Amino acid sequence: MSKVLEARGRSRVVLDEAVWQARRDAHAERVDGWLVGHRDRRARGVSHPVEDFLFEYYSFRPYQLRRWHPGHGVVLAGASARELLGWRDYVAVPEGVVLDTAAVLEVRRPTVRWVRDLLAAMADRPGFFGCFGLHEWAMVYRSPRERLRHPEWPLRLDADAVAAVVEERGVRCGHVDAFRFFTPPARPLNQLQPTRADQQALEQPGCLHANMDLYKWAYKLSPLVPSDLVADTFALAREIRELDMRASPYDLSALGLEPVRVEAADGRAAYVAAQREFAARSVPLRRALVEVLDPLLAGAD
């Protein structure tokens, strides 16, 4: 069971020991399902360009994703909650153990504000669905094979054909962390030249990478953000990454990943349909993150 406790004029949720332990165990089981293949491949020194990407590109380590946090304002009751006192920023209160939100915010309030404003700005603008995933093509454009991000995988088209798609279709990518991986000759071809300074002004809810980054924003604000929500954003990012690579010029058919041929009209239509679905699925996750962050900025703990 859980109950709401008034503490210093602010409400806290108190979770009984059986409740929070069940949530913790369910979270660990869920994450373990994602980690089995990753750990096996790592032991063998191989990498999967879809399933391992979130562990290689993002800074959150597997053990961190697996560790369960209740989020801010949640008291864990019962004797076993005392194990969290060995973790950073957890403190004892009469009802159990709780995250010391004030201590975390003393250091991280500017990040909380920046992320909250980014997510709110994205929610208030329309999505753009005309990029057709060509950011991945721009990361290959006019580049020697040894310099590709995934040189162990063949391309579906030869180098000249890849270049022709980029040059004929054009690129319109506003995501700064995708743009920074464009090859040097591809960068001037982008209709936008995104920088970190204009990230809040450019990111929009149709962008696959912006929606994958919901995972980044969730884990960067852990343990303020509940681990269940972090895992939800990871699950979505994992699916988005699959579309991202299926629409790329790489041939991943050996992994059972059939290409979305965005160089052709039917492929572009399929990409946009999937892109719109991911944009819709990102809405409740983005809203949930904002709802977690808003009380922090209002001074609640």
Rosetta blueprint (number, residue, H / E / L):
1 M L
2 S E
3 K E
4 V E
5 L E
6 E E
7 A E
8 R L
9 G L
10 R E
11 S E
12 R E
13 V E
14 V E
15 L E
16 D L
17 E H
18 A H
19 V H
20 W H
21 Q H
22 A H
23 R H
24 R H
25 D H
26 A H
27 H H
28 A H
29 E H
30 R H
31 V H
32 D H
33 G H
34 W H
35 L H
36 V H
37 G H
38 H H
39 R H
40 D H
41 R H
42 R H
43 A H
44 R H
45 G L
46 V L
47 S L
48 H L
49 P L
50 V L
51 E L
52 D L
53 F H
54 L H
55 F H
56 E H
57 Y H
58 Y L
59 S L
60 F L
61 R L
62 P H
63 Y H
64 Q H
65 L H
66 R H
67 R L
68 W L
69 H L
70 P L
71 G L
72 H L
73 G L
74 V E
75 V E
76 L E
77 A L
78 G L
79 A H
80 S H
81 A H
82 R H
83 E H
84 L H
85 L H
86 G H
87 W L
88 R L
89 D L
90 Y E
91 V E
92 A E
93 V E
94 P L
95 E L
96 G E
97 V E
98 V E
99 L E
100 D L
101 T H
102 A H
103 A H
104 V H
105 L H
106 E H
107 V H
108 R H
109 R H
110 P H
111 T H
112 V H
113 R H
114 W H
115 V H
116 R H
117 D H
118 L H
119 L H
120 A H
121 A H
122 M H
123 A H
124 D L
125 R L
126 P L
127 G L
128 F L
129 F L
130 G L
131 C L
132 F L
133 G L
134 L H
135 H H
136 E H
137 W H
138 A H
139 M L
140 V L
141 Y L
142 R L
143 S L
144 P L
145 R H
146 E H
147 R H
148 L L
149 R L
150 H L
151 P L
152 E L
153 W L
154 P L
155 L E
156 R L
157 L L
158 D L
159 A H
160 D H
161 A H
162 V H
163 A H
164 A H
165 V H
166 V H
167 E H
168 E H
169 R H
170 G L
171 V E
172 R L
173 C L
174 G L
175 H L
176 V H
177 D H
178 A H
179 F H
180 R L
181 F L
182 F L
183 T L
184 P L
185 P L
186 A L
187 R H
188 P H
189 L H
190 N E
191 Q L
192 L L
193 Q L
194 P L
195 T L
196 R H
197 A H
198 D H
199 Q H
200 Q H
201 A H
202 L H
203 E L
204 Q L
205 P L
206 G L
207 C L
208 L H
209 H H
210 A H
211 N H
212 M H
213 D H
214 L H
215 Y H
216 K H
217 W H
218 A H
219 Y H
220 K H
221 L L
222 S L
223 P L
224 L L
225 V L
226 P L
227 S H
228 D H
229 L H
230 V H
231 A H
232 D H
233 T H
234 F H
235 A H
236 L H
237 A H
238 R H
239 E H
240 I H
241 R H
242 E H
243 L H
244 D H
245 M H
246 R H
247 A L
248 S L
249 P L
250 Y E
251 D L
252 L L
253 S H
254 A H
255 L H
256 G L
257 L L
258 E L
259 P L
260 V L
261 R L
262 V L
263 E L
264 A L
265 A H
266 D H
267 G H
268 R H
269 A H
270 A H
271 Y H
272 V H
273 A H
274 A H
275 Q H
276 R H
277 E H
278 F H
279 A H
280 A H
281 R H
282 S H
283 V H
284 P H
285 L H
286 R H
287 R H
288 A H
289 L H
290 V H
291 E H
292 V H
293 L H
294 D H
295 P H
296 L H
297 L H
298 A L
299 G L
300 A L
301 D L
